[in-house]
Amino acid sequence: MPPHVEDTARRSTTASAERLLNLLIALLDRESGYTREQLRAIVPGYDRAGNQDAFERMFERDKAHLRSLGYPVEEIPDDDPWASDAQLTPRYRVPRGSYRLPQVRFSAEESAVLAVAADAWNDAAQDRLARRALDKLEPALSTEAAPGKDLQPTVAVADPAFEPLLSAVLAHRTVRFDYVDRTGAFTQRTVQPWGVGSRYGAWYLAGWDTDRNAERTFRLSRIISEVAVTRETFDPPRDFSMGGRLAGMVRQRPHLRVIVFVREGAGQLLRRIAAPAPSPAWRAPEGFDAVALAVHDTESAAEHVCAAGPDARVPREPVPGIRDDAAPGELAPTAEGAPATDTASSAESASTSEDTPTAEDIATQNAVADAVARRLRDARAFQARMPGVDVRWGKQRRHGAAKASTEQHLARLLHIVRHVYAHQGAELEETARHFGITDAELVNDLQTL
């Protein structure tokens, strides 16, 4: 982007954030609120709206921004006793104290856990939300203890369905997606998403399946299409708890056994959850070991195989060596566990004899190989659409603020006020590092404030 264009965009974002901040101050200023026209007259920035329609659109966007940041903009009846019914217009306000937490103080241990949790997200969008939440809680955190430097957990969400589903949960929007259950059946689902959470190393969605008129739980890794978020809204049940739903899950014993050929000296994570192949019929080619992977479904097996990259292969039938059509695994999200999902009925064990592979054994091998091949085709197609992408593995910390949206800029301005208030006499450089911005960007924000 040319420098002059970038400067213009930055000035526009700053002006919008300043207008939002002025609007928030006005809405907090008077308990009886202001009408739209009054706000247009007293809030700097609305005078730039060329006409009434432009102002209405700008005001609606600003209300949405404030509400997304946790400020409940209320619409109340006009309190003018001399106005006629035709002249009555709604008034807007943010009730004082409605967005504030009650008096709370976290212990040193609780503060350390919160700090570690906020720093654990290995996803840019979720990391930003977690840091914003921690900033809001900062005045209540203890300064007696900090998380140890040797402890750095991460929460990685490899499922592309996670972010749109989380957004739909928060916005109460119905979603549609294609889903493959553990029997391998493909269906299209229309779901009112109630919550998203992690259990046994996998991510799950709980909600109401409108086509089946029943509550369902879905494993995110089995969503095989983009998640379409519709405009249809819903009201989730008041007594629903995603934590309670996840706590009610029972880790069921695996009921499928898949033979995988693993390269000697490699695939250690796969070997940790596998056992030596029980039957000599599955003889691995030279340089590989045959192991048996106990899983709940073919999709879970494909995830584990793909996570091992080219060091794992799935034979389709028990023959010496490896066939040309055996599927190598690579480029798939990792999974630490494979609990049961959805409501598909449990299948019988795929193997009834450890010595002689049955027809069900062969069918399971083929289903897993097909699932691995499908993932490879999808990965290859994605790579073809995105040539030259520079992938940086691991958690990346930026040294300066990227271009922020108006909402993000306003959130940072408010957090700066809260941080400086809680840390009287804070150094400029230290404060800039805390927010991940440069000294110059912090000075600009302070001038805006």
N, C-alpha and C positions, 0 to 999 in steps of 0.2 A: 504494500500500500504506500503511495507517495506520502512524503512527510506532511505536506499541507492538507491532504485528505485525512490523514490520521489525526492531526491537530484539530481539524474541524469536528471530527467525530468525538474526540475527547472533550472538547468544549461543549458539544451538544449533550453528551452524557452528564457532564458536571452540572450544566444548567438544569437538566431534568431532575437530577438528584437534589439540587438546591430547591427547586419548586416543590418537590415531594416533602422535603424537610420543613419548608414553610407551611405547607398544607397540614402536616402532622401537628405543628405547633398551634396552628389555628384551631384544629379539631379538638385539641386538648385544652384550649384556652377557656372555652365557655361551656358550662354544663348544659345550657339550653341549645347549643349548637348554632350553626349558620346555614342559611339557604344557599343554593348554588350561586345565585347572583351575588350574594354577599361575599362568598368565597372568591368569586371571580374578581371582585373589586379589591379585596384586601390581600390576596395571596400574590406576591410577585411572581411573574412568569405566565400567569393566565392572560395578561394583557397582550401576549404575543399571538394568541389565538385569533385568527383573522375574522371569524364569524361565529355565530352561536353553535352551529353544527361542529365546527372544529373544537370549540371549548367543551362541548358535551362529550366528544370522543376522548379528549385529553383527560377530562375529569373522571370518566369511567375507568380509563387505564390506571390513573393514579390511585383510585380506590382499590382496584384489584392488587396493585403493588403493595399498598399498605396492609391489606388483609393477608397477603401471602407472607408478610414479615411478622404477622402475629398481632397486628393492631386492629381490633374489632371496630370498624367504621359502622356506626349505627345510623339508621334512618328513622327519625321520629317526627310526629306531627308538628306542624307550626303552632307556636303558642301565642300568636298575635290575636288578642280578643276582639280587635276592631276589624279584622279582615273578614271578607265574605268567603263563602265556600269556594267561589271561583278563584279567589286570590290566594287561598291556602296552598302552600307548597311545602314539601318535606324539608326538614332541617337535618344536618349531619353533624356528628360528634364522635369522639372516642371517649367513652366513660373513664374518668380518672380511676386508676387502680385496676381496671378490668384486665389489663395485660400484664400486671405485675405478679410475680411469684409471692406467696406468703413468706414470712420470715423463716429462713432455713439456714442451717450451717452444716457443711459437710466436714466429716472428720478427715484427718490426714490420709487414712487408708482409702476412704471413699473418694477423696479428691484425686489421689493417685490413680485409682481405677478409672475414674472419669477421663482423666488426661490420657491414659493409655488407650482407652476405648475410642476417644476422638481421633487419636493419631493412627488408629489401626487400619482405617479404610484405605484400600489400594485403588480407589476409583475417584477420579477428580471431582465429579459432581457430589458424591456422597461425602468425600473428605471435606468439601466446602461447607456442606450442611452440618457436619459434625463439629467442625471448628466454630461455626456460627453459634451452635447450641452451647458449646463450652464457653465461648465469650460471654454469652448471656448469664451463665452461671458463675462467672469468675468472681464476682463480689462475695459469693457464698462459699468459695473454695478455701481450704486451709493452705497456708504457706509453710506448714511445718514439715511436710514431706513432699517429695517429687518422685515420679516414676523412675525406676532405675534405668540407666543407660544400656545395661546389658539385656533388658527385656524389650523386645520390639515385635509384638505380634502384628499380623496383618489380616485384614478381612478382604479377600479378593472375590469379586463377583464376576465370574467368567461368562455367565449366562446373559446374552444380549437382551433377553426378555425382562431382566430385573428392573432396569430404570423405567421403561414405559409402564410396567405393572405397578411399581411403587408410586409413580405419578398418578395413575388411575385410582389407586387406593386412596391417596390423599384428596383427590378431586371428586371421588365417588362417581366415577365414570365406568360404564360397561365396556368390556373388551371382547375381542374376538381373536382366535388363534387356532392353528392346526396343532393337533396333539397326537402323539403315539403312546398308547398304553403299554404295559409290560407284556402283553400278549402279542404286540406288534401291530395292532389294529390302529389305523389312522382315522381320526374324526376331526370335525371342525367344532369348536366349542364357543359358546357365547356365555360369558361369566360376569357376574357382578362381584368384583374383587373386594374382599373384606380385609385381607391382611397378607403380608409377605414375611417369611421368617426362615431361619436356618435350623436344621436338626440333623444330627448324625452326618455332618459334613456336606449336606445338600440343601438347596433352597427350595421352598415350597410356597405355593399360592393357595389360600383358602378362600372360598367364596360360594356364591349361588349359581349353579348351572341352570340357566333359564330354559334350555331345551329339554333337560331331563327333570326340571322342576324339583331339584334336590340340591343339598349342600355337597360340595366336592372339594377334595384337596388334590392339587396337581404339582408334580415335580417340574421345576423350571427347565431342567435339562432335556425334558421330553417335549418341550414346545418347539416345533420344527418350522415355524413360520414367523414372520414379523408380527408383533402384537399390534392390532388395530384398536386404537382408543376411540370410541364413539362419543357422540354428544349426549347420549342417553344417560341420565343421572339416576341415582337410587339412594335410599337411606339404609345404611348398614344396621344390623341389629344392635341394640344398645348393650346387650350383655355379652357380645362377642369379644373374645380375647385370643389373639394369635399366640401369645405365650401359653395359654391354657390348651389351645389346640395342639401345639407342638409337644407340650408335656404329655399329652394323652397318646402320642405315637408310641408304638411298641416296636422295638427292633426285632423283626421276625427272622427266623433262621433262613438262610438261602435255600432255594429249592431247585436251582439249576447248577450244573457243572459244565464249565467250558474249558477245553484244552487249548493252551496257548504255548507257542514256541518262543522262548526268550533267549536272546543272544547271551552267550557266556560272558560273565563279568559285567553285565549291564541289567537295566530294568529292576533296580533294587526295590523301588517302591512297589512294583507289581509283585515281586517275589515275596514281599512281606505279608501280602494278603492271599498268597497262593500256597499250594502244597505240591509235592512231586506228583506227576501223573500216575494214577493207580494202575493203569493198564499198559502192558508192553505193546499193545496194538498201536498206540500213538507214539511212534518213534520219531524223534526230532532229527532234522538234518544236521550235518556236521557244523559245529560251532554254536549250536543252540541246545537248550534244555527244554524238555516238555514239562509243563506245570499245569495243575488243575486249579481253576479259579471258581470259587463258590460265590454265586451272585443270585440276586432276586429276579433279574430279568435280563433280556438280551441287550437292552440299551445301556444298562449299568456296566455290563461286561465290555461293550464297545468303548465306553468312556475310559475305563481302566487301560484297555489295550492302546487306544489312541494316545493316552497320556505318556506311554512308554516310547512313543515315536517309532523310528524304524527298527528299534531293538525288539519289537514284538510282532509276531505273526499269528494269524488264526488259520489253522488247517481246516479244510472243509470235510475231509474224511480220513480215516486212519490208514495211511499208506506210507511206506518208507520214503523219506525225503519230503519235499514240499512241492505242491503243484504250482503251475504258473498263475492260476487264478486265486491263490491264497492271498488274503488281504493283509498288507502291512498296516500298522497303526501309527498315526502321527497327528500332530496339530489339533488335539481335542482338549477341552477343559478337563482339569483334574477333578477327582472326586475321592474323598476319603472314606465315604460310607455309601451304602446302597440300601436304605430302608424301603419298606413297601410304600407305594403311593397310590392315589386314586382309589377306586373301589373295585378294580378288576379281581376276579376270583383267582385263588391260588391254583397254579398248575401242579400236577403231580411231578415227582422227582424225575429228571430227565434220564437218569441212569438206574437200572435195576441190577446191573452186574458190573463189577469192577474189571472183569476180564474181557468181556465181549461187548463192544459198543453196540447199542441198539439203534433202531430207526429214529427214535426220539433224540438220541445223542447226535446223530448226523444232522437231523433237522435243526437242533440247537446250534451246532457249529455253523451251519449255513446261514442261520438267521443272524448270528453275531458277525460273521464275515460280511454279510450284506450291510449291516448297520455301520461297520467300520468303513466299508467302501463308500457308503453314502456320505459319511463325514468327510472322507478324503475328496470326493467330488465337490462337495460344498466348499471346502477349503480352497481347492484349486480354482473353482469359479470365482470365489471372492478375491483370490490373489490376482486373477486375470483382470478383474475390474479395478483393482487398486495397485497398479504397478509403481514401484519405486517408493513404497511406504517405509519410512524409517521407524522401526519399532524399538523403543527404549524400555527394556525390562526393568522391573523394580519400581519402587516408589520414587517419584521425581519431585524435588522441591524447587520451586521457581525462585529466582533471585529478584524478580521485579513483578509488579502486578500486570497480568495480561489485560487486554481490553475488557473492562467490566461492563455489565449491563447497568441500566439505571437503578434497578432494584438492588443489585449487588453493591453498587457504589453507595446508595443510601444506607444499606445495612452496615457497610464499613464505617461510614460517618458516625452512625449511632453507636457502633461498638467502640470507636475511638473515644467518644465522650464517656462511655461507661468505663473504659479501661483507664483513662487519665484520671477520672474521678476516684477510682479505686486505688490508683497508684500515684498519689500526690508527689510531684517533683520527678516524674519519670524522665529518663534521658531520651532525647530525640532518636538517636540511633537505635537504642534498645526497643523503643516503641515501634519503629519502622520494621525491625526484624520480627517483632511479635506478629505483625500483620502481613509479613511477607511482601513488603513494598519498599521502594527506595526512599531515601531521605527526602528527595525532591517531591515525590508523590505524597508523602506525609505532610510536608509543608503546604502543598496545594490543598489538601483536605482540611488542614487547620485553618487556612485562609477562607475556604468555603464556609466552614463552621462559624 
